[in-house]
Amino acid sequence: MEHVRAADPEIDGRLRAAVEARVVELDGGSDTDRAFIESTRNYLSYFTKVPEGD
């Protein structure tokens, strides 16, 4: 992710925006949809976390 972030500093925001756009499209959705969105948010949070010291 550090390499991607160096080439595209806005990647974190765009990834989060894509997830949130999908949430709006689902408009609540099924239990499966909500579980998937929660997992996606958690994974994205972990994936885009800036390492300490950077």
N, C-alpha and C positions, 0 to 999 in steps of 0.2 A: 504494500500500500504506500510505503514511503516513496517509491519510485513513481507511482502514479500521481501521488499528491504533488511531487516536485514538478512533474510535467503539466499537471492540471490542478491548480490550487483550489478550484471550485468543486472538485469531485464529491466531497462529502455532502455539501449542500444539495447537489443535483441528485445524489442517491437518495437522500432523505425526502426530497421533494417528490421523487418518483413513487416512493412507498406511500407517502401521504396522499398523492393523487389517486392511487389505487384504493386507499381507504375510502375516499370520497365516492369513487365509482361503486364500491360495494354497498355503501349506505347501510351499514350494520351487518349485512350478510348473515351467513349461517355460522354455527358454532365453529365449523371447520375453517371458514374464512377468517373469523376473529382470532382463532388459535394461530393460523398461518401468519397473519399480520403481526401478532405479538412476537412470534418467533423471529420474524423478519426484522422487526425493530430491535430486538435484543441482539441478533447477529450483527446487524448494521452498526449498532452502538459499539460492539466489541471490535468489529472490523475497521471502523473509522477512527477508533481511539488513537490519539496522538501519543506515541511513547514518551515516557517521562524523560526529561533532559533535552527535548527538542523544542 
